[in-house]
């Protein structure tokens, strides 16, 4: 059973996340020759203060 997990910053629309889930499911089903019903997709949304790039949070980088 393919289990795909992705970490993203908060802020995407529900429609965008639904599209991502659909398209990743379709691709995983095709590539792994797995029934669609067996594919799992988990989206972890993180606040910008919990994501760091080059030693500072995305929140701080956005404030500049």
Short mmCIF file of the C-alpha atoms (twelve columns), coordinates in Angstrom:
data_MODEL
# 
_entry.id   MODEL 
# 
loop_
_atom_site.group_PDB 
_atom_site.id 
_atom_site.type_symbol 
_atom_site.label_atom_id 
_atom_site.label_alt_id 
_atom_site.label_comp_id 
_atom_site.label_asym_id 
_atom_site.label_seq_id 
_atom_site.Cartn_x 
_atom_site.Cartn_y 
_atom_site.Cartn_z 
_atom_site.pdbx_PDB_model_num 
ATOM 1  C CA . UNK A 1  0.000  0.000  0.000   1 
ATOM 2  C CA . UNK A 2  1.646  3.273  -1.104  1 
ATOM 3  C CA . UNK A 3  1.628  5.925  1.617   1 
ATOM 4  C CA . UNK A 4  2.691  9.379  0.432   1 
ATOM 5  C CA . UNK A 5  3.322  12.105 2.989   1 
ATOM 6  C CA . UNK A 6  4.079  15.720 2.130   1 
ATOM 7  C CA . UNK A 7  4.923  18.709 4.313   1 
ATOM 8  C CA . UNK A 8  3.779  22.126 3.101   1 
ATOM 9  C CA . UNK A 9  3.371  25.584 4.545   1 
ATOM 10 C CA . UNK A 10 -0.138 26.604 5.546   1 
ATOM 11 C CA . UNK A 11 -2.155 28.667 3.145   1 
ATOM 12 C CA . UNK A 12 -3.212 26.415 0.252   1 
ATOM 13 C CA . UNK A 13 -6.902 26.332 -0.599  1 
ATOM 14 C CA . UNK A 14 -8.959 23.212 0.069   1 
ATOM 15 C CA . UNK A 15 -9.416 22.886 -3.700  1 
ATOM 16 C CA . UNK A 16 -5.656 22.890 -4.265  1 
ATOM 17 C CA . UNK A 17 -5.141 20.199 -1.646  1 
ATOM 18 C CA . UNK A 18 -7.948 18.079 -3.123  1 
ATOM 19 C CA . UNK A 19 -6.336 18.378 -6.557  1 
ATOM 20 C CA . UNK A 20 -2.963 17.379 -5.131  1 
ATOM 21 C CA . UNK A 21 -4.461 14.330 -3.420  1 
ATOM 22 C CA . UNK A 22 -6.248 13.271 -6.630  1 
ATOM 23 C CA . UNK A 23 -3.230 13.711 -8.905  1 
ATOM 24 C CA . UNK A 24 -0.745 12.063 -6.526  1 
ATOM 25 C CA . UNK A 25 -3.139 9.153  -6.047  1 
ATOM 26 C CA . UNK A 26 -3.513 8.700  -9.803  1 
ATOM 27 C CA . UNK A 27 0.247  8.811  -10.349 1 
ATOM 28 C CA . UNK A 28 1.098  6.448  -7.481  1 
ATOM 29 C CA . UNK A 29 -1.550 3.997  -8.651  1 
ATOM 30 C CA . UNK A 30 -0.089 4.016  -12.151 1 
ATOM 31 C CA . UNK A 31 3.608  3.902  -11.225 1 
ATOM 32 C CA . UNK A 32 3.274  1.268  -8.494  1 
ATOM 33 C CA . UNK A 33 0.543  -0.666 -10.311 1 
ATOM 34 C CA . UNK A 34 -1.525 -0.412 -7.129  1 
ATOM 35 C CA . UNK A 35 -5.289 -0.160 -6.846  1 
ATOM 36 C CA . UNK A 36 -6.366 3.416  -6.214  1 
ATOM 37 C CA . UNK A 37 -8.156 2.253  -3.054  1 
ATOM 38 C CA . UNK A 38 -4.787 1.250  -1.574  1 
ATOM 39 C CA . UNK A 39 -3.094 4.634  -2.031  1 
ATOM 40 C CA . UNK A 40 -2.910 6.926  0.996   1 
ATOM 41 C CA . UNK A 41 -1.914 10.598 0.872   1 
ATOM 42 C CA . UNK A 42 -1.235 12.697 3.973   1 
ATOM 43 C CA . UNK A 43 -0.694 16.448 3.863   1 
ATOM 44 C CA . UNK A 44 0.980  18.002 6.894   1 
ATOM 45 C CA . UNK A 45 0.503  21.761 6.995   1 
ATOM 46 C CA . UNK A 46 3.024  23.712 8.998   1 
ATOM 47 C CA . UNK A 47 2.836  27.302 10.181  1 
ATOM 48 C CA . UNK A 48 5.611  29.509 8.784   1 
ATOM 49 C CA . UNK A 49 7.226  29.854 12.212  1 
ATOM 50 C CA . UNK A 50 7.781  26.071 12.241  1 
ATOM 51 C CA . UNK A 51 9.673  25.964 8.934   1 
ATOM 52 C CA . UNK A 52 13.268 27.129 8.745   1 
ATOM 53 C CA . UNK A 53 15.440 28.086 5.790   1 
ATOM 54 C CA . UNK A 54 19.094 29.037 6.170   1 
ATOM 55 C CA . UNK A 55 18.808 29.535 9.917   1 
ATOM 56 C CA . UNK A 56 15.600 31.524 10.162  1 
ATOM 57 C CA . UNK A 57 11.899 30.795 10.043  1 
ATOM 58 C CA . UNK A 58 9.835  31.430 6.940   1 
ATOM 59 C CA . UNK A 59 7.730  33.781 9.047   1 
ATOM 60 C CA . UNK A 60 10.767 35.934 9.795   1 
ATOM 61 C CA . UNK A 61 11.927 35.806 6.165   1 
ATOM 62 C CA . UNK A 62 8.498  36.985 4.994   1 
ATOM 63 C CA . UNK A 63 8.579  39.932 7.399   1 
ATOM 64 C CA . UNK A 64 11.675 41.353 5.723   1 
# 
